[in-house]
Amino acid sequence: MEPEEFGQSLRRSRHGAGLTQPDLARHSGYSVGHIRKLEQGTRRPTRDVVAALANALQVPPEVRAHWERAASPIPGLSTLPPTATSFVGRESEIGALRELLLDKRVRLVTIVGPGGVGKTRLAVEATADLASDFPDGIFFVSLSPVEDPALLPAALIQTVGLDEPEGTDVLAVLKEQFVGRHSLVIFDTFEHVLSAALFVADLLAACPSIAVAVTSRTPLNLSAEREFPLSPLPLPQEPDVPDVLTLQAIPSVALFVQRAQTIDPAFVLSEENSTAVAEICRRLDELPLAIELAAARTRMFSPRVLLSQLEARFDMLSGGRLDVTPRHRSLRAALDWSYQLLDPQEAQLFMRLAVFTGSWSLQSAERVCRIDLPVANVMDALLRVSLIQRREDTGPDARYGPGLCARASARQSGALSAAARARPLLCRTSRRRECRAER
């Protein structure tokens, strides 16, 4: 039963009961505007709406059954973006993420990781087959073009297909849309609109039957949030480079080969190039975006030559596809996006940390990189956006180092080049002794 047919049937039943739209609104508990849109056929009713209206009008069982067919969801309703390339690896991550999203006790899952690690693609792949679990729709809201956090509700309204209300509470409109519906809302690229996190909390409270997934370089810091950290693709550590058959089954190498074959169908992993390909993936910290950008360069270079060019990786790794967001067209853009999200104190500490040529401890950072705020608090913010990382292989005392794809390449990064230039000045200060101690 289409919404237009339901609307006509509802209007006849209301007239037969001698009720006006305001009367029916009072009896059913829904607004006059909601009743009007249902009768106009511009809104599909939910099961809860049908039950409330049928009880208020005391319609016969056959009419109620007819209305319930109108409340059936539209099969396969989804606004997930199409994918143009194959998906490599992440089988365990997909399974774990789906398990979280289908857990009724979990309302909000945030996929957290550095730029280029594949958060968006994982969210799309993990939810593509969940239509039967979220029969009332999966709505993918891209936040990349949203510059003002206050516009996030409007982006959701547009994605759901509603008209943006004038002078009306947007949350009330969304509540009417989602009440009783089992839907999944995906907010992609949330890190630059973090102040809109409270709207997400309000949405979850107003619409108890929906679930929300978020991709972000930093968590939303909400009570209902379950973080899902996403790490780079795995690769054996040197010097353990396996044979070609074993190596080509490793996700990071398989990704390089598949993307290289989109440029050159004749490209194959061989005894001659396997060591270079493995080292390229290792040098790029197994970061999917960086690997894809490097594989695109096989049009010009063999893997061995490409490996020798990676010292200038930020200039080399550019030229991504035109139909992807600008921040994914080069590795420099991906890191600059993270850097631009920092507040002045965070940016200041990030630049000053470039004084260390290797890893550092919190105590050393406090002595060397003095800022107005507690260094520990600001370092935690840098950890959240993956511009620095904890080094687990440096003994029992916590030590930290540059984040993914910033290692061994600070001088090529726009954000870090200024820090590198500041290093001599910092080291000429009274803190020179501490600097040398950490080298």
Secondary structure, 3 states (H helix, E strand, C coil): CCHHHHHHHHHHHHHHCCCCHHHHHHHHCCCHHHHHHHHHCCCCCCHHHHHHHHHHHCCCHHHHHHHHHHCCCCCCCECCCCCCCCCCCCHHHHHHHHHHHCCCCCCEEEEECCCCCCHHHHHHHHHCCCCCCCCCCEEEEECCCCCCHHHHHHHHHHHHCCCCCCCCCHHHHHHHHHCCCCCEEEEECCHHHHHHHHHHHHHHHHCCCCEEEEEECCCCCCCCEEEEECCCCCCCCCCCCCCHHHHCCCHHHHHHHHHHHHHCCCCCCCCCCHHHHHHHHHHCCCCHHHHHHHHHHHHCCCHHHHHHHHHHHHHHCCCCCCCCCHHHCCHHHHHHHHHHCCCHHHHHHHHHHHHCCCCEEHHHHHHHCCCCCCHHHHHHHHHHCCCEEEECCCCCCCEEEECCCCCCCHHHCHHHHHHHHHHHHHHCCCCHHHHHHHC
